[in-house]
Amino acid sequence: MIAALERFSNVDLLKEHLQSARQYLLGAMPEEYLLSLGWARQALDTVPDSDIQSRFDKTIAELVADVSGASRAS
């Protein structure tokens, strides 16, 4: 997702939240990961392409569901 945002300006906050989420995922910090994904989702309105907004919203929702489902299974 981060790479797909490179062609847009004014999406720095969204990229920052996605990068933070990635770091938290790799660092096994699920609560922080979910928080960063939530902030990224809120920043989706900065993307001028509505198709990308929609795809990213769906992807973020799936990532949140994956982590939420994994934490319930533990």
N, CA, C and O atoms as a Tripos MOL2 file, in Angstrom:
@<TRIPOS>MOLECULE
protein
  296   295    74     0     0
PROTEIN
NO_CHARGES

@<TRIPOS>ATOM
      1 N           0.8180   -1.1790    0.0000 N.3       1 MET1
      2 CA          0.0000    0.0000    0.0000 C.3       1 MET1
      3 C           0.8680    1.2490    0.0000 C.2       1 MET1
      4 O           0.5760    2.2200   -0.6980 O.2       1 MET1
      5 N           1.9260    1.2170    0.7810 N.am      2 ILE2
      6 CA          2.8000    2.3880    0.8780 C.3       2 ILE2
      7 C           3.3760    2.7330   -0.4890 C.2       2 ILE2
      8 O           3.4110    3.9030   -0.8670 O.2       2 ILE2
      9 N           3.8190    1.7440   -1.2190 N.am      3 ALA3
     10 CA          4.3940    1.9820   -2.5470 C.3       3 ALA3
     11 C           3.3580    2.5820   -3.4950 C.2       3 ALA3
     12 O           3.6950    3.4260   -4.3250 O.2       3 ALA3
     13 N           2.1120    2.1590   -3.3800 N.am      4 ALA4
     14 CA          1.0610    2.6800   -4.2550 C.3       4 ALA4
     15 C           0.7600    4.1530   -3.9830 C.2       4 ALA4
     16 O           0.1990    4.8380   -4.8380 O.2       4 ALA4
     17 N           1.1230    4.6370   -2.8140 N.am      5 LEU5
     18 CA          0.8560    6.0300   -2.4580 C.3       5 LEU5
     19 C           1.9230    6.9960   -2.9610 C.2       5 LEU5
     20 O           1.7390    8.2110   -2.8890 O.2       5 LEU5
     21 N           3.0190    6.4760   -3.4630 N.am      6 GLU6
     22 CA          4.1350    7.3330   -3.8720 C.3       6 GLU6
     23 C           3.7500    8.3510   -4.9480 C.2       6 GLU6
     24 O           4.3740    9.4080   -5.0410 O.2       6 GLU6
     25 N           2.7580    8.0570   -5.7390 N.am      7 ARG7
     26 CA          2.3860    8.9780   -6.8250 C.3       7 ARG7
     27 C           1.4910   10.1230   -6.3670 C.2       7 ARG7
     28 O           1.1940   11.0270   -7.1480 O.2       7 ARG7
     29 N           1.0640   10.0930   -5.1200 N.am      8 PHE8
     30 CA          0.1920   11.1300   -4.5890 C.3       8 PHE8
     31 C           0.9370   12.0480   -3.6430 C.2       8 PHE8
     32 O           1.8220   11.6140   -2.9060 O.2       8 PHE8
     33 N           0.5720   13.3210   -3.6680 N.am      9 SER9
     34 CA          1.0940   14.2450   -2.6580 C.3       9 SER9
     35 C           0.0480   14.3480   -1.5510 C.2       9 SER9
     36 O          -1.0860   13.8990   -1.7190 O.2       9 SER9
     37 N           0.4210   14.9240   -0.4490 N.am     10 ASN10
     38 CA         -0.4880   15.1430    0.6840 C.3      10 ASN10
     39 C          -1.0010   13.8630    1.3210 C.2      10 ASN10
     40 O          -2.0800   13.8630    1.9150 O.2      10 ASN10
     41 N          -0.2600   12.7840    1.2120 N.am     11 VAL11
     42 CA         -0.6550   11.5340    1.8760 C.3      11 VAL11
     43 C           0.4220   11.0980    2.8730 C.2      11 VAL11
     44 O           0.4980    9.9270    3.2430 O.2      11 VAL11
     45 N           1.2400   12.0390    3.2960 N.am     12 ASP12
     46 CA          2.3370   11.7140    4.2090 C.3      12 ASP12
     47 C           1.8410   11.1190    5.5220 C.2      12 ASP12
     48 O           2.4400   10.1800    6.0450 O.2      12 ASP12
     49 N           0.7430   11.6670    6.0570 N.am     13 LEU13
     50 CA          0.2210   11.1570    7.3150 C.3      13 LEU13
     51 C          -0.2440    9.7120    7.1670 C.2      13 LEU13
     52 O           0.0140    8.8760    8.0340 O.2      13 LEU13
     53 N          -0.9200    9.4280    6.0800 N.am     14 LEU14
     54 CA         -1.3570    8.0590    5.8170 C.3      14 LEU14
     55 C          -0.1590    7.1240    5.7000 C.2      14 LEU14
     56 O          -0.1560    6.0420    6.2880 O.2      14 LEU14
     57 N           0.8510    7.5300    4.9490 N.am     15 LYS15
     58 CA          2.0520    6.6920    4.8120 C.3      15 LYS15
     59 C           2.7190    6.4860    6.1610 C.2      15 LYS15
     60 O           3.1910    5.3890    6.4620 O.2      15 LYS15
     61 N           2.7610    7.5230    6.9670 N.am     16 GLU16
     62 CA          3.3790    7.4020    8.2940 C.3      16 GLU16
     63 C           2.6360    6.3750    9.1500 C.2      16 GLU16
     64 O           3.2670    5.5660    9.8310 O.2      16 GLU16
     65 N           1.3150    6.4000    9.1210 N.am     17 HIS17
     66 CA          0.5330    5.4350    9.9060 C.3      17 HIS17
     67 C           0.7330    4.0080    9.3860 C.2      17 HIS17
     68 O           0.8320    3.0660   10.1730 O.2      17 HIS17
     69 N           0.7910    3.8550    8.0800 N.am     18 LEU18
     70 CA          1.0210    2.5220    7.5130 C.3      18 LEU18
     71 C           2.4200    2.0090    7.8500 C.2      18 LEU18
     72 O           2.5920    0.8240    8.1370 O.2      18 LEU18
     73 N           3.4120    2.8840    7.8170 N.am     19 GLN19
     74 CA          4.7710    2.4850    8.1790 C.3      19 GLN19
     75 C           4.8460    2.1040    9.6550 C.2      19 GLN19
     76 O           5.5140    1.1360   10.0190 O.2      19 GLN19
     77 N           4.1590    2.8690   10.5020 N.am     20 SER20
     78 CA          4.1280    2.5320   11.9290 C.3      20 SER20
     79 C           3.4620    1.1760   12.1490 C.2      20 SER20
     80 O           3.9390    0.3560   12.9340 O.2      20 SER20
     81 N           2.3610    0.9570   11.4500 N.am     21 ALA21
     82 CA          1.6670   -0.3300   11.5780 C.3      21 ALA21
     83 C           2.5960   -1.4720   11.2030 C.2      21 ALA21
     84 O           2.6440   -2.4960   11.8840 O.2      21 ALA21
     85 N           3.3270   -1.2890   10.1230 N.am     22 ARG22
     86 CA          4.2620   -2.3290    9.6840 C.3      22 ARG22
     87 C           5.3140   -2.6100   10.7560 C.2      22 ARG22
     88 O           5.6210   -3.7660   11.0460 O.2      22 ARG22
     89 N           5.8590   -1.5540   11.3370 N.am     23 GLN23
     90 CA          6.8680   -1.7210   12.3830 C.3      23 GLN23
     91 C           6.2890   -2.4380   13.5940 C.2      23 GLN23
     92 O           6.9370   -3.3110   14.1710 O.2      23 GLN23
     93 N           5.0720   -2.0710   13.9800 N.am     24 TYR24
     94 CA          4.4560   -2.7210   15.1310 C.3      24 TYR24
     95 C           4.1260   -4.1820   14.8440 C.2      24 TYR24
     96 O           4.2400   -5.0290   15.7300 O.2      24 TYR24
     97 N           3.7210   -4.4820   13.6180 N.am     25 LEU25
     98 CA          3.4590   -5.8700   13.2550 C.3      25 LEU25
     99 C           4.7340   -6.6840   13.3500 C.2      25 LEU25
    100 O           4.7430   -7.7710   13.9290 O.2      25 LEU25
    101 N           5.8050   -6.1640   12.7870 N.am     26 LEU26
    102 CA          7.0830   -6.8720   12.8190 C.3      26 LEU26
    103 C           7.6290   -6.9850   14.2380 C.2      26 LEU26
    104 O           8.3500   -7.9300   14.5580 O.2      26 LEU26
    105 N           7.2870   -6.0280   15.0810 N.am     27 GLY27
    106 CA          7.7440   -6.0380   16.4720 C.3      27 GLY27
    107 C           6.8090   -6.7700   17.4070 C.2      27 GLY27
    108 O           6.9890   -6.7270   18.6240 O.2      27 GLY27
    109 N           5.8060   -7.4450   16.8520 N.am     28 ALA28
    110 CA          4.8430   -8.2250   17.6410 C.3      28 ALA28
    111 C           4.1750   -7.3670   18.7160 C.2      28 ALA28
    112 O           4.1170   -7.7360   19.8890 O.2      28 ALA28
    113 N           3.6750   -6.2180   18.2800 N.am     29 MET29
    114 CA          2.9590   -5.3080   19.1810 C.3      29 MET29
    115 C           1.5440   -5.1150   18.6170 C.2      29 MET29
    116 O           1.2660   -4.0930   17.9900 O.2      29 MET29
    117 N           0.6480   -6.0920   18.8350 N.am     30 PRO30
    118 CA         -0.6560   -6.0830   18.1670 C.3      30 PRO30
    119 C          -1.5480   -4.8940   18.5120 C.2      30 PRO30
    120 O          -2.2600   -4.3970   17.6390 O.2      30 PRO30
    121 N          -1.5300   -4.4300   19.7440 N.am     31 GLU31
    122 CA         -2.3820   -3.3000   20.1040 C.3      31 GLU31
    123 C          -1.9540   -2.0340   19.3580 C.2      31 GLU31
    124 O          -2.7940   -1.2880   18.8540 O.2      31 GLU31
    125 N          -0.6580   -1.8020   19.2920 N.am     32 GLU32
    126 CA         -0.1410   -0.6380   18.5930 C.3      32 GLU32
    127 C          -0.3730   -0.7660   17.0890 C.2      32 GLU32
    128 O          -0.6670    0.2210   16.4140 O.2      32 GLU32
    129 N          -0.2400   -1.9790   16.5730 N.am     33 TYR33
    130 CA         -0.5060   -2.2610   15.1620 C.3      33 TYR33
    131 C          -1.9430   -1.8840   14.8120 C.2      33 TYR33
    132 O          -2.1850   -1.1970   13.8200 O.2      33 TYR33
    133 N          -2.8820   -2.3310   15.6200 N.am     34 LEU34
    134 CA         -4.2890   -2.0230   15.3750 C.3      34 LEU34
    135 C          -4.5670   -0.5290   15.4830 C.2      34 LEU34
    136 O          -5.3560    0.0180   14.7130 O.2      34 LEU34
    137 N          -3.9290    0.1180   16.4240 N.am     35 LEU35
    138 CA         -4.0990    1.5610   16.5720 C.3      35 LEU35
    139 C          -3.6030    2.3050   15.3340 C.2      35 LEU35
    140 O          -4.2740    3.2100   14.8380 O.2      35 LEU35
    141 N          -2.4400    1.9270   14.8430 N.am     36 SER36
    142 CA         -1.8900    2.5510   13.6420 C.3      36 SER36
    143 C          -2.7660    2.2840   12.4210 C.2      36 SER36
    144 O          -2.9460    3.1650   11.5790 O.2      36 SER36
    145 N          -3.3040    1.0850   12.3230 N.am     37 LEU37
    146 CA         -4.2190    0.7850   11.2130 C.3      37 LEU37
    147 C          -5.4780    1.6420   11.3040 C.2      37 LEU37
    148 O          -5.9920    2.0990   10.2830 O.2      37 LEU37
    149 N          -5.9650    1.8570   12.4930 N.am     38 GLY38
    150 CA         -7.1370    2.7150   12.6790 C.3      38 GLY38
    151 C          -6.8580    4.1400   12.2530 C.2      38 GLY38
    152 O          -7.6830    4.7740   11.5950 O.2      38 GLY38
    153 N          -5.6900    4.6430   12.6310 N.am     39 TRP39
    154 CA         -5.3130    6.0020   12.2260 C.3      39 TRP39
    155 C          -5.1390    6.0820   10.7140 C.2      39 TRP39
    156 O          -5.5120    7.0760   10.0910 O.2      39 TRP39
    157 N          -4.5730    5.0340   10.1290 N.am     40 ALA40
    158 CA         -4.4070    5.0050    8.6760 C.3      40 ALA40
    159 C          -5.7740    5.0370    8.0020 C.2      40 ALA40
    160 O          -5.9700    5.7440    7.0140 O.2      40 ALA40
    161 N          -6.6930    4.2860    8.5290 N.am     41 ARG41
    162 CA         -8.0420    4.2460    7.9540 C.3      41 ARG41
    163 C          -8.6990    5.6290    8.0050 C.2      41 ARG41
    164 O          -9.3920    6.0310    7.0710 O.2      41 ARG41
    165 N          -8.4740    6.3440    9.1000 N.am     42 GLN42
    166 CA         -9.0280    7.6880    9.2240 C.3      42 GLN42
    167 C          -8.3870    8.6600    8.2350 C.2      42 GLN42
    168 O          -9.0090    9.6460    7.8390 O.2      42 GLN42
    169 N          -7.1600    8.3870    7.8410 N.am     43 ALA43
    170 CA         -6.4400    9.2820    6.9300 C.3      43 ALA43
    171 C          -6.6690    8.9400    5.4590 C.2      43 ALA43
    172 O          -6.0990    9.5900    4.5820 O.2      43 ALA43
    173 N          -7.4790    7.9490    5.1800 N.am     44 LEU44
    174 CA         -7.7110    7.5470    3.7940 C.3      44 LEU44
    175 C          -8.3220    8.6550    2.9410 C.2      44 LEU44
    176 O          -8.1670    8.6460    1.7190 O.2      44 LEU44
    177 N          -9.0010    9.5900    3.5550 N.am     45 ASP45
    178 CA         -9.6270   10.6540    2.7750 C.3      45 ASP45
    179 C          -8.6130   11.5910    2.1180 C.2      45 ASP45
    180 O          -8.9860   12.4370    1.3050 O.2      45 ASP45
    181 N          -7.3420   11.4440    2.4640 N.am     46 THR46
    182 CA         -6.3040   12.2620    1.8220 C.3      46 THR46
    183 C          -5.9090   11.7160    0.4540 C.2      46 THR46
    184 O          -5.2300   12.3970   -0.3150 O.2      46 THR46
    185 N          -6.3300   10.4870    0.1490 N.am     47 VAL47
    186 CA         -6.0140    9.8770   -1.1440 C.3      47 VAL47
    187 C          -7.0440   10.3700   -2.1640 C.2      47 VAL47
    188 O          -8.2440   10.1700   -1.9770 O.2      47 VAL47
    189 N          -6.5820   11.0120   -3.2380 N.am     48 PRO48
    190 CA         -7.5220   11.5790   -4.2060 C.3      48 PRO48
    191 C          -8.2070   10.5500   -5.1120 C.2      48 PRO48
    192 O          -9.1660   10.8920   -5.8030 O.2      48 PRO48
    193 N          -7.7480    9.3320   -5.1220 N.am     49 ASP49
    194 CA         -8.3080    8.2880   -5.9840 C.3      49 ASP49
    195 C          -9.2950    7.4460   -5.1760 C.2      49 ASP49
    196 O          -8.8920    6.7210   -4.2660 O.2      49 ASP49
    197 N         -10.5810    7.5400   -5.5030 N.am     50 SER50
    198 CA        -11.6070    6.8390   -4.7160 C.3      50 SER50
    199 C         -11.4960    5.3230   -4.8230 C.2      50 SER50
    200 O         -11.8490    4.6130   -3.8810 O.2      50 SER50
    201 N         -11.0080    4.8150   -5.9580 N.am     51 ASP51
    202 CA        -10.8190    3.3640   -6.0810 C.3      51 ASP51
    203 C          -9.7470    2.8720   -5.1200 C.2      51 ASP51
    204 O          -9.9090    1.8320   -4.4820 O.2      51 ASP51
    205 N          -8.6640    3.6100   -5.0180 N.am     52 ILE52
    206 CA         -7.5930    3.2350   -4.0840 C.3      52 ILE52
    207 C          -8.0910    3.3690   -2.6530 C.2      52 ILE52
    208 O          -7.8040    2.5120   -1.8180 O.2      52 ILE52
    209 N          -8.8360    4.4340   -2.3560 N.am     53 GLN53
    210 CA         -9.4110    4.5820   -1.0110 C.3      53 GLN53
    211 C         -10.2230    3.3490   -0.6420 C.2      53 GLN53
    212 O         -10.0800    2.8030    0.4520 O.2      53 GLN53
    213 N         -11.0660    2.9230   -1.5560 N.am     54 SER54
    214 CA        -11.9300    1.7700   -1.3090 C.3      54 SER54
    215 C         -11.1260    0.4870   -1.1100 C.2      54 SER54
    216 O         -11.3940   -0.2830   -0.1890 O.2      54 SER54
    217 N         -10.1420    0.2630   -1.9790 N.am     55 ARG55
    218 CA         -9.3010   -0.9440   -1.8460 C.3      55 ARG55
    219 C          -8.5330   -0.9370   -0.5390 C.2      55 ARG55
    220 O          -8.4540   -1.9600    0.1400 O.2      55 ARG55
    221 N          -7.9620    0.2190   -0.1750 N.am     56 PHE56
    222 CA         -7.1960    0.3190    1.0670 C.3      56 PHE56
    223 C          -8.1070    0.1170    2.2740 C.2      56 PHE56
    224 O          -7.7250   -0.5510    3.2350 O.2      56 PHE56
    225 N          -9.3020    0.6840    2.2300 N.am     57 ASP57
    226 CA        -10.2420    0.5190    3.3380 C.3      57 ASP57
    227 C         -10.5530   -0.9600    3.5390 C.2      57 ASP57
    228 O         -10.5720   -1.4500    4.6680 O.2      57 ASP57
    229 N         -10.7960   -1.6640    2.4410 N.am     58 LYS58
    230 CA        -11.0790   -3.0990    2.5130 C.3      58 LYS58
    231 C          -9.8580   -3.8610    3.0500 C.2      58 LYS58
    232 O          -9.9960   -4.7400    3.9010 O.2      58 LYS58
    233 N          -8.6840   -3.5260    2.5570 N.am     59 THR59
    234 CA         -7.4630   -4.2010    3.0040 C.3      59 THR59
    235 C          -7.2140   -3.9720    4.4870 C.2      59 THR59
    236 O          -6.8890   -4.9060    5.2210 O.2      59 THR59
    237 N          -7.3680   -2.7290    4.9250 N.am     60 ILE60
    238 CA         -7.1550   -2.4210    6.3470 C.3      60 ILE60
    239 C          -8.1740   -3.1780    7.1980 C.2      60 ILE60
    240 O          -7.8250   -3.7150    8.2500 O.2      60 ILE60
    241 N          -9.4230   -3.2230    6.7540 N.am     61 ALA61
    242 CA        -10.4490   -3.9630    7.4950 C.3      61 ALA61
    243 C         -10.0720   -5.4340    7.6100 C.2      61 ALA61
    244 O         -10.2610   -6.0400    8.6650 O.2      61 ALA61
    245 N          -9.5420   -6.0140    6.5380 N.am     62 GLU62
    246 CA         -9.1160   -7.4150    6.5680 C.3      62 GLU62
    247 C          -7.9380   -7.6170    7.5060 C.2      62 GLU62
    248 O          -7.8850   -8.6150    8.2250 O.2      62 GLU62
    249 N          -6.9960   -6.6860    7.5100 N.am     63 LEU63
    250 CA         -5.8490   -6.7950    8.4180 C.3      63 LEU63
    251 C          -6.3000   -6.7280    9.8710 C.2      63 LEU63
    252 O          -5.8180   -7.4890   10.7100 O.2      63 LEU63
    253 N          -7.2140   -5.8270   10.1650 N.am     64 VAL64
    254 CA         -7.7460   -5.7100   11.5260 C.3      64 VAL64
    255 C          -8.4670   -7.0010   11.9100 C.2      64 VAL64
    256 O          -8.2880   -7.5080   13.0170 O.2      64 VAL64
    257 N          -9.2670   -7.5240   11.0120 N.am     65 ALA65
    258 CA         -9.9940   -8.7690   11.2860 C.3      65 ALA65
    259 C          -9.0320   -9.9350   11.5180 C.2      65 ALA65
    260 O          -9.2630  -10.7690   12.3940 O.2      65 ALA65
    261 N          -7.9610   -9.9900   10.7380 N.am     66 ASP66
    262 CA         -6.9680  -11.0580   10.9130 C.3      66 ASP66
    263 C          -6.3600  -11.0100   12.3150 C.2      66 ASP66
    264 O          -6.2540  -12.0360   12.9870 O.2      66 ASP66
    265 N          -5.9660   -9.8310   12.7460 N.am     67 VAL67
    266 CA         -5.3380   -9.7020   14.0640 C.3      67 VAL67
    267 C          -6.3640   -9.9490   15.1590 C.2      67 VAL67
    268 O          -6.0640  -10.6100   16.1530 O.2      67 VAL67
    269 N          -7.5590   -9.4300   14.9860 N.am     68 SER68
    270 CA         -8.6040   -9.6270   15.9930 C.3      68 SER68
    271 C          -8.9630  -11.1010   16.1040 C.2      68 SER68
    272 O          -9.1540  -11.6130   17.2080 O.2      68 SER68
    273 N          -9.0550  -11.7830   14.9770 N.am     69 GLY69
    274 CA         -9.3510  -13.2140   14.9920 C.3      69 GLY69
    275 C          -8.2280  -14.0240   15.6140 C.2      69 GLY69
    276 O          -8.4780  -14.9880   16.3380 O.2      69 GLY69
    277 N          -6.9940  -13.6360   15.3350 N.am     70 ALA70
    278 CA         -5.8370  -14.3490   15.8960 C.3      70 ALA70
    279 C          -5.7640  -14.1710   17.3990 C.2      70 ALA70
    280 O          -5.4040  -15.1090   18.1100 O.2      70 ALA70
    281 N          -6.0970  -12.9900   17.9010 N.am     71 SER71
    282 CA         -6.0250  -12.7710   19.3360 C.3      71 SER71
    283 C          -7.1350  -13.5100   20.0730 C.2      71 SER71
    284 O          -6.9560  -13.9030   21.2260 O.2      71 SER71
    285 N          -8.2930  -13.7050   19.4120 N.am     72 ARG72
    286 CA         -9.3690  -14.4850   20.0150 C.3      72 ARG72
    287 C          -9.0360  -15.9610   20.0560 C.2      72 ARG72
    288 O          -9.4550  -16.6720   20.9700 O.2      72 ARG72
    289 N          -8.2760  -16.4330   19.0590 N.am     73 ALA73
    290 CA         -7.9210  -17.8480   18.9740 C.3      73 ALA73
    291 C          -6.8560  -18.2290   19.9970 C.2      73 ALA73
    292 O          -6.7140  -19.4050   20.3330 O.2      73 ALA73
    293 N          -6.1140  -17.2570   20.4890 N.am     74 SER74
    294 CA         -5.0320  -17.5360   21.4390 C.3      74 SER74
    295 C          -5.5390  -17.7790   22.8270 C.2      74 SER74
    296 O          -4.7490  -18.0270   23.7380 O.2      74 SER74
@<TRIPOS>BOND
     1     1     2 1
     2     2     3 1
     3     3     4 2
     4     3     5 am
     5     5     6 1
     6     6     7 1
     7     7     8 2
     8     7     9 am
     9     9    10 1
    10    10    11 1
    11    11    12 2
    12    11    13 am
    13    13    14 1
    14    14    15 1
    15    15    16 2
    16    15    17 am
    17    17    18 1
    18    18    19 1
    19    19    20 2
    20    19    21 am
    21    21    22 1
    22    22    23 1
    23    23    24 2
    24    23    25 am
    25    25    26 1
    26    26    27 1
    27    27    28 2
    28    27    29 am
    29    29    30 1
    30    30    31 1
    31    31    32 2
    32    31    33 am
    33    33    34 1
    34    34    35 1
    35    35    36 2
    36    35    37 am
    37    37    38 1
    38    38    39 1
    39    39    40 2
    40    39    41 am
    41    41    42 1
    42    42    43 1
    43    43    44 2
    44    43    45 am
    45    45    46 1
    46    46    47 1
    47    47    48 2
    48    47    49 am
    49    49    50 1
    50    50    51 1
    51    51    52 2
    52    51    53 am
    53    53    54 1
    54    54    55 1
    55    55    56 2
    56    55    57 am
    57    57    58 1
    58    58    59 1
    59    59    60 2
    60    59    61 am
    61    61    62 1
    62    62    63 1
    63    63    64 2
    64    63    65 am
    65    65    66 1
    66    66    67 1
    67    67    68 2
    68    67    69 am
    69    69    70 1
    70    70    71 1
    71    71    72 2
    72    71    73 am
    73    73    74 1
    74    74    75 1
    75    75    76 2
    76    75    77 am
    77    77    78 1
    78    78    79 1
    79    79    80 2
    80    79    81 am
    81    81    82 1
    82    82    83 1
    83    83    84 2
    84    83    85 am
    85    85    86 1
    86    86    87 1
    87    87    88 2
    88    87    89 am
    89    89    90 1
    90    90    91 1
    91    91    92 2
    92    91    93 am
    93    93    94 1
    94    94    95 1
    95    95    96 2
    96    95    97 am
    97    97    98 1
    98    98    99 1
    99    99   100 2
   100    99   101 am
   101   101   102 1
   102   102   103 1
   103   103   104 2
   104   103   105 am
   105   105   106 1
   106   106   107 1
   107   107   108 2
   108   107   109 am
   109   109   110 1
   110   110   111 1
   111   111   112 2
   112   111   113 am
   113   113   114 1
   114   114   115 1
   115   115   116 2
   116   115   117 am
   117   117   118 1
   118   118   119 1
   119   119   120 2
   120   119   121 am
   121   121   122 1
   122   122   123 1
   123   123   124 2
   124   123   125 am
   125   125   126 1
   126   126   127 1
   127   127   128 2
   128   127   129 am
   129   129   130 1
   130   130   131 1
   131   131   132 2
   132   131   133 am
   133   133   134 1
   134   134   135 1
   135   135   136 2
   136   135   137 am
   137   137   138 1
   138   138   139 1
   139   139   140 2
   140   139   141 am
   141   141   142 1
   142   142   143 1
   143   143   144 2
   144   143   145 am
   145   145   146 1
   146   146   147 1
   147   147   148 2
   148   147   149 am
   149   149   150 1
   150   150   151 1
   151   151   152 2
   152   151   153 am
   153   153   154 1
   154   154   155 1
   155   155   156 2
   156   155   157 am
   157   157   158 1
   158   158   159 1
   159   159   160 2
   160   159   161 am
   161   161   162 1
   162   162   163 1
   163   163   164 2
   164   163   165 am
   165   165   166 1
   166   166   167 1
   167   167   168 2
   168   167   169 am
   169   169   170 1
   170   170   171 1
   171   171   172 2
   172   171   173 am
   173   173   174 1
   174   174   175 1
   175   175   176 2
   176   175   177 am
   177   177   178 1
   178   178   179 1
   179   179   180 2
   180   179   181 am
   181   181   182 1
   182   182   183 1
   183   183   184 2
   184   183   185 am
   185   185   186 1
   186   186   187 1
   187   187   188 2
   188   187   189 am
   189   189   190 1
   190   190   191 1
   191   191   192 2
   192   191   193 am
   193   193   194 1
   194   194   195 1
   195   195   196 2
   196   195   197 am
   197   197   198 1
   198   198   199 1
   199   199   200 2
   200   199   201 am
   201   201   202 1
   202   202   203 1
   203   203   204 2
   204   203   205 am
   205   205   206 1
   206   206   207 1
   207   207   208 2
   208   207   209 am
   209   209   210 1
   210   210   211 1
   211   211   212 2
   212   211   213 am
   213   213   214 1
   214   214   215 1
   215   215   216 2
   216   215   217 am
   217   217   218 1
   218   218   219 1
   219   219   220 2
   220   219   221 am
   221   221   222 1
   222   222   223 1
   223   223   224 2
   224   223   225 am
   225   225   226 1
   226   226   227 1
   227   227   228 2
   228   227   229 am
   229   229   230 1
   230   230   231 1
   231   231   232 2
   232   231   233 am
   233   233   234 1
   234   234   235 1
   235   235   236 2
   236   235   237 am
   237   237   238 1
   238   238   239 1
   239   239   240 2
   240   239   241 am
   241   241   242 1
   242   242   243 1
   243   243   244 2
   244   243   245 am
   245   245   246 1
   246   246   247 1
   247   247   248 2
   248   247   249 am
   249   249   250 1
   250   250   251 1
   251   251   252 2
   252   251   253 am
   253   253   254 1
   254   254   255 1
   255   255   256 2
   256   255   257 am
   257   257   258 1
   258   258   259 1
   259   259   260 2
   260   259   261 am
   261   261   262 1
   262   262   263 1
   263   263   264 2
   264   263   265 am
   265   265   266 1
   266   266   267 1
   267   267   268 2
   268   267   269 am
   269   269   270 1
   270   270   271 1
   271   271   272 2
   272   271   273 am
   273   273   274 1
   274   274   275 1
   275   275   276 2
   276   275   277 am
   277   277   278 1
   278   278   279 1
   279   279   280 2
   280   279   281 am
   281   281   282 1
   282   282   283 1
   283   283   284 2
   284   283   285 am
   285   285   286 1
   286   286   287 1
   287   287   288 2
   288   287   289 am
   289   289   290 1
   290   290   291 1
   291   291   292 2
   292   291   293 am
   293   293   294 1
   294   294   295 1
   295   295   296 2
@<TRIPOS>SUBSTRUCTURE
     1 MET1         2 RESIDUE 1 A MET
     2 ILE2         6 RESIDUE 1 A ILE
     3 ALA3        10 RESIDUE 1 A ALA
     4 ALA4        14 RESIDUE 1 A ALA
     5 LEU5        18 RESIDUE 1 A LEU
     6 GLU6        22 RESIDUE 1 A GLU
     7 ARG7        26 RESIDUE 1 A ARG
     8 PHE8        30 RESIDUE 1 A PHE
     9 SER9        34 RESIDUE 1 A SER
    10 ASN10       38 RESIDUE 1 A ASN
    11 VAL11       42 RESIDUE 1 A VAL
    12 ASP12       46 RESIDUE 1 A ASP
    13 LEU13       50 RESIDUE 1 A LEU
    14 LEU14       54 RESIDUE 1 A LEU
    15 LYS15       58 RESIDUE 1 A LYS
    16 GLU16       62 RESIDUE 1 A GLU
    17 HIS17       66 RESIDUE 1 A HIS
    18 LEU18       70 RESIDUE 1 A LEU
    19 GLN19       74 RESIDUE 1 A GLN
    20 SER20       78 RESIDUE 1 A SER
    21 ALA21       82 RESIDUE 1 A ALA
    22 ARG22       86 RESIDUE 1 A ARG
    23 GLN23       90 RESIDUE 1 A GLN
    24 TYR24       94 RESIDUE 1 A TYR
    25 LEU25       98 RESIDUE 1 A LEU
    26 LEU26      102 RESIDUE 1 A LEU
    27 GLY27      106 RESIDUE 1 A GLY
    28 ALA28      110 RESIDUE 1 A ALA
    29 MET29      114 RESIDUE 1 A MET
    30 PRO30      118 RESIDUE 1 A PRO
    31 GLU31      122 RESIDUE 1 A GLU
    32 GLU32      126 RESIDUE 1 A GLU
    33 TYR33      130 RESIDUE 1 A TYR
    34 LEU34      134 RESIDUE 1 A LEU
    35 LEU35      138 RESIDUE 1 A LEU
    36 SER36      142 RESIDUE 1 A SER
    37 LEU37      146 RESIDUE 1 A LEU
    38 GLY38      150 RESIDUE 1 A GLY
    39 TRP39      154 RESIDUE 1 A TRP
    40 ALA40      158 RESIDUE 1 A ALA
    41 ARG41      162 RESIDUE 1 A ARG
    42 GLN42      166 RESIDUE 1 A GLN
    43 ALA43      170 RESIDUE 1 A ALA
    44 LEU44      174 RESIDUE 1 A LEU
    45 ASP45      178 RESIDUE 1 A ASP
    46 THR46      182 RESIDUE 1 A THR
    47 VAL47      186 RESIDUE 1 A VAL
    48 PRO48      190 RESIDUE 1 A PRO
    49 ASP49      194 RESIDUE 1 A ASP
    50 SER50      198 RESIDUE 1 A SER
    51 ASP51      202 RESIDUE 1 A ASP
    52 ILE52      206 RESIDUE 1 A ILE
    53 GLN53      210 RESIDUE 1 A GLN
    54 SER54      214 RESIDUE 1 A SER
    55 ARG55      218 RESIDUE 1 A ARG
    56 PHE56      222 RESIDUE 1 A PHE
    57 ASP57      226 RESIDUE 1 A ASP
    58 LYS58      230 RESIDUE 1 A LYS
    59 THR59      234 RESIDUE 1 A THR
    60 ILE60      238 RESIDUE 1 A ILE
    61 ALA61      242 RESIDUE 1 A ALA
    62 GLU62      246 RESIDUE 1 A GLU
    63 LEU63      250 RESIDUE 1 A LEU
    64 VAL64      254 RESIDUE 1 A VAL
    65 ALA65      258 RESIDUE 1 A ALA
    66 ASP66      262 RESIDUE 1 A ASP
    67 VAL67      266 RESIDUE 1 A VAL
    68 SER68      270 RESIDUE 1 A SER
    69 GLY69      274 RESIDUE 1 A GLY
    70 ALA70      278 RESIDUE 1 A ALA
    71 SER71      282 RESIDUE 1 A SER
    72 ARG72      286 RESIDUE 1 A ARG
    73 ALA73      290 RESIDUE 1 A ALA
    74 SER74      294 RESIDUE 1 A SER
